[in-house]
Structures are given as C-alpha cells and as structure tokens.
Amino acid sequence: MHFRSQTGCRLRFLLTDPETSAAQSLGSAVVYECNDVEAYRIQIRSALTGLLGLVSRYPEVCEVKLFSVAPSFSLMVVDREHSSTILVELYPFKLPARDRPMFLLDRQRDPRLHGVFSSQYEAMWSSEFARPAPQQPHP
C-alpha cells in the first residue's frame, strides 16, 4: 500500500449511512436475502469498522464517507493513468443479489455511460448527503 500511495493511489468508499432512512429503504426493498433491516444495518456497520481500520493505517490514501440517500445502484470505479472501468450493479426491487444486473463500463468503449456513472459517483461523493464517516462507528 505504501508504494501505491506514492504513485497516487486513492481509495474512496461511500457507504449507505446505517443510521438513516436510506438503510431502512435498502434493507426492506433491495436486500432481499436478509429481509431484516437491523441485520442490514449491522452488515453496514461491520463493513464500516473494517474500512475505518484501513483509514487508520493509510490515512493519506483512504477516505470513507456515509451517504444518507438510498442509491439505485452500486459502483466500483477503478481509474488508472490511461484507462478507467466502472462495475455497475443495479438495485431492482426485491431482486436477490445473485440475480441483479451488473455491467462493466470501459471509458474507451463506453464513453457516454462511463461518463454518466463517473459523474454520478463524484456528485454523490461531494453532495450534502455525504458526510465523513466518524472515527468510531455507531455501536
């Protein structure tokens, strides 16, 4: 990780805020397998705890924010110097995760859709609905 930080690697994680109605919405309408909002909140808190550990070890390259709006998709964005890809997973109503549509966008092959989802991530990251994660997750 140290070498990557010297070459400009950044890790930015935007999670649904487990203490908001967004978690309630996703936990009841999207996370079909669990069908238990509190179990979903616990999963988010667990992921947050792990990510905060990463932030404490690599504060110069890692950042975590919590998002208070339920998104209709998840994104994994990998930007490199000469290429960029985005894995998009859509969140249809009550569809099990194993059946959710996913697609991979390449900046070269899919410039329009890649631009749409890249812009969406940046807009979500910098919006008033995103806030820095607390150093200690909620109990």
Disulfide bonds with the S-S distance in Angstrom:
none
